[in-house]
Each structure stands twice: as structure tokens, then as C-alpha cells.
Amino acid sequence: MWYLLPANTTFAYTRADSLRGGNGSGRNWWDVHYYRLSVNFDTAQKSIEGSNWVKFVVTGNANDSLQIDLQEPMVIDKVLWQGREIPFVKEGNVWWITNDFRKLKKGDSSDIHISFHGSPQQAKNPPWDGGFIWGKDSMGNAWYSVACQGLGASVWWPCKDIQSDEPDKGMDISLNIPLGMSAISNGLPNGTPSIEKGYRSTWKWQVKNPINTYDVGFYIGNYEHIIDTLHGEKGMLKVDFYALKHNTDKAHQCFPEIKKMLHCFEYWMGPYPFYEDGYKLVEAPFLGMEHQSGIAYGNEYKMGYRGKDRSGTGVGLKFDFIIIHESGHEWYGNNITASDIADNWIHEGFTTYTETLFAEWISGKEKAYEYVRGQRKNILNNIPVVGPYGVQGHGSGDMYDKGATVVHMIRVAMNDDVAFRKMLREMNQKFYHSFATSAQIEDFIVQTDIKYHKKPSLNYKPFFEQYLRTTKVPELEYYIKDNKLYYRFINVVEGFSLPLTVTDGSYSYPIQPAATWLSIKWKWGFNVSFSRDFYYTVKG
């Protein structure tokens, strides 16, 4: 489990956790419409200073305080509203902007302008331990970036740092850096870089689509821009790779896989969700991150996961893990975003399953199923996949492989790849550029299954309860006596069952084990096996 987010095993939450993870009184009455972020980098002092213009729309009864997040040791210097300076009070990593906002009515638009500065927290082990990376590439050139998904965007810029609110109209990003380097960010370039005072340059980027705050990133280094296009479902898609100059030849070799991946994912999940912002891969000084329309790539141009196969099957060495996994997040995580990080299995489970979809695209269904079965060895079952709500509480790192296993079991139970593909595509349409809870995704799966099959393929409620909200692994008990095969599940929630197949190698029979003993006639011997594509153990 070396690649997973550390499991959250702390269950005593504080007011700070609620402020960070909840949609409280300083957040619930306004919706971010647009950000304009401008940052100046002092690379010698490893510090930044800048401003963020926040345009918002009032969605409820306005309060007299507005919550902005900016983590220590970063500092807010000044806040302007309607051209005048207004007061603010600091509470830990929360800054309360106080004003007579109550005069604003529902539907009104307003804005604040925030000036800030500081030396952002530095990452100890990015991307898992978030923060700034002030590093050097293998040629000794300066190489800087940020990774902050778990920690939050407020580690370096002031924003409404909650997963359930994105700037509806996107954002502008301006990066002022020392001359001689390139500064890459999300979206597309907004003009050509300008030179200031002969020793600094400003790089401007524009994001036209909504974007998660933790997806906003930068890459400052000695880059070569490689340009390509792809004819996709919505027309011509701009495909870029910003690679370190000494890795340009290696980067060119990635484009065939990138294009295969994009065609595969569009087939299964629908059009790439951010045509207006293009698809971009950027070489990064850490393993990888799903920075929207500017994906961080640090897999060292190796197949698999830094040259290793997480599934242990050999299938994982047939593709570049980081290109495939992080790009899958453009559909799950960036397009469909979990309203609360407690439900981030929506991001990680479905995205991990995109690895299986791509394995199937290049190697066939049998190899793909072998791959997803191999991933089960990484499941820990330490805490439930779904975490506690409203407190920035992650569920288990099992959200990756166990989450993918859940998706796979749904597919196998449906036994209808046409319907399964329609479900993925319709899901990305229904929740396009928006948010969802696990409960909403679960209900969508149920209703879609019923739409195409009339009768649900699974008893979904206990299925989701078992695999997402408990750590119990179903155990199938069986014995054969008097030409009958007896079977039942133990260690399961009430109502749990799975549609399995039992076989002796030549004869197969469908069974539906539950928590009570059931039986079928069986005269084909004692050497039996059961379905391999569901997650359970067997005791005979």
C-alpha cells in the first residue's frame, strides 16, 4: 500500500476540523463564481506574495462574516470590498472577513480582493504529505511545484477551501517568476509571457471550466512545450506535454499511449470533460496528481508504477500507471467531485477502475479482469472506505483498490457491458462539472441498472453497506453432503447476498448465497470452486 493516502485513524474531531471540512455559517450563504489569482515567487527566500480576487453569488441569507481559508504560516495582509478596506479576524487556519454582508440579497453578486504573503508549508513526501516543492531536476536546474490534495489549496492561497464549491466560471492564474524559467498552470495560456524589469517574467493562464481548489497548481522549471491534437467526441482536443528539456525525446514517446488512453476513456465514460481548457501533462518533481487540465507526471517515463506492477500480475507493466490513473481523474474527481472528502471513493475507486478499462483496451478483457483481481491484495480493511462527514475526514486508503473492486463487482453482476458503459457515460453527464455524495452515486447506479434490466443485478443497499461502510469481508461457507451442496455467507450485514457461480471445472451452476443455509442438488464431486470476480473468502 506504499502509494495510498495514509489512513485516517483519528476519531476525535475539533472545531478546526469542522471549520475546515464543514459547510458552516461562514460558507453556506455564498457560492464562488470566479477566482483571479496572482502570485509572485521569491525563489531565494522560498516565499510568495500575491492577491486573489474572489467573485461570489449570494445563495442564502447572508451573514456578517465570511470564511476564507489560508493555512499557517501564510498571512492575509488586507481585504478590500467595494473599494474599501474591511476588517478580518484570524482563527487558526480560518480568516473571518467581517462586514455588513447582510445587506446583500439572495442572487446578488459581490466580490472581495485579498492580499497575502508568506512561506508556504513545504512538502516532506509529496504528493502524500502536501505543500510546496522547492527542488532541482537531475541537471541541477531549479524545479518548483505544489501538491496539496489532502492538505488543501489554502496551504498556499486564500480561498473557500471546501470540495463542494468550485468557481463556476473558472479562474485566471498569473505567475510572476525569475526570468529564464517557464511557469505552467491549469487551462490554456492567456497571452504570451511578459518580461518585467529585465529579470522577471509573468505567465498567465486561464481556466474556463469549474475547478477544484486543490487541483490548482503550478510547475516552474526548464520546460519544453510539445504540442499535439486529438480528434475526440467533441471535436479537436488540444493535447500538450510540458517536459523537462533533457527528457523531450522520452516525452514524445508517451503521446501514442496518451492518445490511446483518451480514446479509451471517451469510449467508456464520455467526452473529455474539459475541451475548452485542453488536456495537458506536465513533468513534476513528485509522482503525480490530478491537477485539472494540467496533470502532474513524475513516473520517470517507466511502465507500471515506477517500474513496478501493483497488481502482481504483469498486466500493470503494459502501461504507464501515472498517465492512466491521473488522467482518469479528469472524469472522476475533476468532472464528478465528491461533495465531502468522506466520499472520495467516488474519485479513487472509479479512477482506479479506469486502469482496468485501459488494460482491457490494450490487452483484452481476460487480462483486465486478472489485473483488477490482483489489486485486491492491497486491500487493508483497516477502517471503512467512507469516512466521517463534515470534518475533513478521509475514509480508508482502501478507497482505491476496494473502491475499484466495488465497481468491478457491479459490472460483473450486471453481466451487460453495454449497460455498464451507458451507466458510466450517463453518470458523467448527470453530474457534469458538479458534485455528488456517495448516496447519490449509489442511487444512480441502482436506478440505471433497473432502467436497463428492470430487475436490479444486486441487492444494492446491503452491498454498499458491506463494502463501503464496514470492514467486514464476506466469508462463504459450504459443504457437500448426500448429493447436495450447502452454502451461506457469514460476516455480512443483514440482507447481503451475491450472484455467484459454482463449478467443478466442467459443470457450472448459479447460486445466490445469503446469511442463511441454502442448498442445490450436486452430484459432480467435491472439487468445487466459486466465482473469482467478487470479493469474499471461501471456507469449505
N, C-alpha and C positions, 0 to 999 in steps of 0.2 A: 504493500500500500504506500510505497515511497512517494507517489505522485499526488496523493489525495490531500485535500484540506484536512488539517488536524481536526479530530472530532471534538465537539464542544461537550465537555463533561461537567460544566459548572451550572448548577441549577438555582443558585441564589442570585437573583437579578436586582439591580439597583435602579434608582431614579434616572441615573445617567443612561442605563440600558434602555429604559422606557422612552426617554427623550430621543435617543439615537434610533431606536427601532420602531417606535410607535407613531401613529398619525395624530398627535396631540393638538392642544389648543393653539399652539403657535404655527401649526402646519395645515390643519384641516379646513381652513376657510379660504385658502388661496391655491391656485394652480399655476405652475411655472409655464409661461408662454414662450420664453426665449432667453438665452444667455448670450452675452458678449464678453468673452474672457480675454484679457490682455495680460501677458506675463513677461517680465524682464528677468533674465537669468544672470546672476553674478556667479560665474563658474569658479572664480578664485575663492570666494567666501562660501561657496555652496549654499547660496541663499537666493531667494526670489522676492520680487515685489511686483504688484500689479493691481488690477481692478476687475470687477465683474459687474456688469450692468444686468440686472435681473428684471425682466418684464413679466408681470403676472396678472392673472384674472381672478377676481373675487368670485368664489363659488358658494359662499355661505355667509353667515353673519360674521362680519369682520371683528376681530379682537383688537385690543390696544397694543398688542405685542406680536411680533413676527419672528419665528425661529430661523436663524441661519446657523449652519454648522461649519466650524473651522477648528481643526484639532490643534492642540498644543504641540510644539511651541509657536505655531503660526499666530499672527496678531491682526485683528482688524483695526485700521487706523481711523477710518472715517466712513460715515454713511450719509448719503445725500438722498433727499426725497423732495421732488418738485423744486429742485434747485437750492434747497436749504439743508443745512446740516442738522441731523436728528440724533438723539441720544441712543446709546445701547449699553447693555449690561452683560458681562460675561458670567456664565455658569459652567465651569468645566470646559467641555468642547462645544458648548452651545452659546450662541450670542443672541440675546433677546433685543431686537430692534423695537424700541418703544416710540409710539406716535399716536396721533388721533386717527388711526386707520378706520375707526368705527364709522366715520362719516362716509366711507366707501360703501356702495350698494352692490348687491349681487349682480354680476355681469360687468361691473366696472373693470377697466384696465388701469394698471398703475405700474410704477417701477421704482426701484432703488438702485443706487450706484454705490458699490462697496470698494474701498481701497484697503489693501492688505499687504503684509510683508512677513518675512521670517525665513528660517532654515527648516524646511520640512523634515519630518522623521525619515531616516534612511532605512532602507530595507536590509535586513540581515540575511534573508534567504528568499529572494523574490522568485516566483510570484506569490508563494505561500505566506511569507512574512512581508507585508506590504510597505511601500514607501518609495523614496527616491533612490535611484541608482546612479551614482557618480563614478563611472568606471572608465576603462580603456579597452580598446579592441586588441586583437593579437598583434597588430602592427604598432601599438603604442599610442594610437590616436585617441583623443577624448571621445567618450561614448556615454551618453546620458539618457535616462528614461524614467518611467514610473510604472508601478504595478500596484493596484490598490483595491482589488475587488472586495475582499473581506474587510479590510480596514476602512475603506470608503474614500470617495473623492475629496472629502473635506480634510484629508491629510495634507492637501496642498492648495486647494482653492475653496473660497466660500460659496456655499450652495445650499439648496434644500436636499440634503443627503439622505434620501429615502428611495427605495427601489420603486415605489408606486407612483412617482411623479417624475416625468421627463419633460424637457422643453418641447412643447407641441410643434413649434416651428423651427426646431433645431437650434444651432448656435454658430457664432463666429468665434474663431480662436486666433489670437495673434501672439506670436512667439518672437521675442527680441533676444538675439544671441550674439556672441562674438563672431566676427567675420571669419570665413574660412570653413565653416561647418554648415550642414543642412539641418533644418528643423521640420520634421514631418509630423503631421497630426491627422485627425479624423477628417473624413469628407474629401473635398477636392480643393486644389489651390485657388485662392481668391486673389488673382493677380500674380505678378512676378515679385520675388523678394526685393525689398528696397534696402539700400545701403545708407546708413546714418553715420555721420561724423567720420567716415572713412575706416571705422574699425568695428562696426556692429551692423547686423542685418536683421530685418523683420520679415518673418514668414507668416503669411495669413492663409487660413483655411476656413472653409465654410461647410457646415453640416446642414443639409436641408431637411433631414428627417428627424423625428424624435430620437433621443439618445440617452441611455442610462448614464448617470453621472460617473459611475466607476469605469465606464467604457471610454471616457475622455482621457486621452493620453498624448504623449509626445515622444519623439525619438530624435536626439541630437547627435550627429556623428558625421562620418566621412562617407556619404552615401552616393551610390549610382542609381539613377532612375531608369528602370526597364519598363517599357510600355507595350501593352498588347490589348486586344479586344476579344470579346466572345459574343457570338450570336446566340442569345438566350431567348427565353419565353416572352420577355417584354421588349425585345429588340437588341440593340448593340449595348453591351455592358463594357465599361472601361475596366481593364484589369491591369494593375500596376504592381511592381515589386521594387521596393527600395532596399537594395542590398549593399552591404559594405563593399567598397570599390574592389578590394582584393578578392571578393567572393563572387564577382559578377558572372564568371563562367558557370559556377555552380548554380547560381540563381536561375540562369537561363534554362538549365536542365529541369527545373521544377515546373515550368509552365505546362508541359503536357499533363502532368498529374493534377495541377490546379484546374485545368480546363475539364478533365475527366470528372473531377470532384464536383465542379459547378453544374455540369450537365446531369450528373447522377442526382445531386441534391434537388435540382429543379424538377427532375422527373418525379422524385418521391414526395417532395414537400412543397412544391410550387415555386413560383418565380423568386429569384433572389430578392430579398425584401428592401434593398437599398440601391436600386438602379441609379437614382439621382445623385448618390454620393460615390458610386463606383465600388469596386472590390479592390482592396489593397492589402498586400502582405509587406510587412516591414521587419527587417532583421533587427532583433532586440538583444540586449545584454542579459537576458533571462530566458527561461524555457519557452514561455508562450502565454498569451492572454487574448481573450476575445474582444479586444478593442474594436468597436463597431467601425466598419469601413476602413480600418487601419490595423489589421490583426498583427499582434506581436509574434514573431517567429524566431525561435532560438534553439532549434533541434539539430543544429550543426550539420545540416544537409545529410542527415542519416535516415535510413529507413527504420521503421518502428519507433520506439520511444527511446531516443538517444542510442539507437542501435540494439535495443532490447525489445522483446515481444512480451507485452504484459499478459497476453492470453496463454503463453506457453505452448502454443500450437504450431508456430511457424507462420501462420497466416498474417500475424501482425507485422512481419518483416517485409510484407509485399507493398507497403505504403508508408509514407511519411506521417507519423502519428499526429504531429502538431498541426500540419497543414489541414488534415482531415478533421480532427477534433475541434480545433478552434474555429474553423470555418463553419462547422455545423452549428456553432453558437449564433451565427447570424440569423438562423431560423428560431432556435430555442435559446432564449436568454436575451437576445437583442431585439428580435421581432416580437416574440411572445415572452413577456417578462413576468416573473412571479411577483405578485403584489407584496409579499413578505418573504424575506430570505429563508424563513422556516420551510417554504415550499420550493426551495431551489432545486429539488429533484426534477422539477419541470425543465430547468436548464440542463442539468448534468445527466439525468437519466436518458432523456430523449437524444441529447447530443452524443452521449457515449454510444447510443444505438446507431447513430449515423455512421459510426465506424463499421458496424456490421453491414449497413446498407452499401457502403462503398466497397467493402470486401466482397460482397455479393456481385457488385457491378463489374469488378475486375477478375474475380476468381470463381464465381458461381455460388449457388445457394448452399450447397453442401459444405463448402469451406467457410462460408459466412456463419452458418449455424455452429460449426466447430469452434469458430472464433468466439462467439458470444458465450458458448458453454464454457470455454476456457477462462473467461473473465470471472466466472463465479468463484474461483479460488481466492480472489482478492476480497471477497465479502467478509466483514468482521462481525456483523450483528452485535455491535457494542451498545449502540443506542438507536432509537427509531430513526428512519430516514427523514420523516417530517419532524421539524423542531418546534420549539415553543414560539408562539406568536407575539408580536409587538415589543420584543426586547432585543432585536438583532441577534436572535438565537438560531445558529445553524443546526440543522439536523446532522445525522451521521455522515461521514465521508462515503458511506455506502450509497449515497445518492447517485454516485457514478455507476458502479457495476451492478448493484442491486436494482437501481432505477432502470438501467438498460435491460436487466433480466425481466423486470415487470413488463416493460414494453414488448419484449420478445414473447413472453407468455401470452400476452393479449393477441399478438399476431398469430401465434400457433393455435390458440383456442379458436380464433375466427376461422382459420383454415381457408382464407379467402384473401389472397394478396391484392386483388383488385379493390376490395372494400377497405383493406388496411391502408393502401396507398391513398384512396379517397379520403379516409379519415385524417391522415397526416396533412394532406393538402387543404382540406376544409378547416382543419384546426388552425392552420396558419392564415387562412382567410378570415375566419371568425374573430381571432384575437390579433389581427394585423395591427402592428405598431401600438399594441395596448398591453394590458395587464390581466393576469388570471390567478386565481387561487387554485390550490390542488383540488379542492372540492369542485370547482368549475370545470377543470380539465377532466376529472373523473366522470362527472355527469355528462360532459360532451362525448366521451368515449362510449358510455352506456347508450346514449341516445343515437349516436352514429351507428353502433352495432345493431341496435333494434331497427333503425331505418333500412339497413341493407339485409338484415337476416330475420327480421320480425321477432325472433326469439333471441335473447342475449346469449352470447357464447360462453359466458362465465356468470357465476353468482358474484357480481362485481363488488357489492358493498363489503362482504367479509373478505374478499380477495384483496381489496385495497387496505382494509383494516389490518389484515395479517402481515402484508409485506411492507407497508409504508409506516404503520403506527405501532407495530410491535417488533421485537427482535426474535420472535419465535420462528423456528424453521419447521415446517410441517414434516411429520415422520409417518411414512406409510408402513403399517404393519400388515403382514399377510401370512397365511399358512394354507397348505393343501391337505385335504382330508376327504376320503370317501368320494373321490372324483368331483370335488368341489374346491374352488379357490375362494378363500375368505379374505377380506381386506377391510381396512379402516384407516383413517387419519387420527393421529394423536398430536398433541401440542399445537392445536389450532383454535382459532376463535370460533364462536358459535356461527353455524351456517356455512362454514368453509367447505369447499369441495373443488376438485379439479377434474377436467375431462382427460383421462389418461388412456393409454393403450397397454395391454399386457400381451406378451408374446413368448413363445418358446423357440423362436427363430424361424419357424415356418408357418405357424398359425398365430393370428393376432385377433384380439377382441377388445372392444371399447368398454371401459368401466368408468364410473363416476364415484370415486371414494369420498366418503364423508366421515363424520366423527362416530358413526355407529357401524357395527359389523354388517357388511353386505356380502353376498356370495354370487358366483356364477358356476355353471357346470364346467368342469375342467378335467379332461382325460388325456392331456398331452404331456404329462410328466412334470417333474419338479424343477427343471432348469428353466426358470422364467426370468424375464426382465421387463422393465416398465419404461414408459416414455422418458426420453432424455432431455426434452426441451422445456420441462417445468422444474422449478426449484423446490426440492424436497429431498429427504433422505429415505432410505428403504431399510426395513428391518424384517427379515424373514426367519 
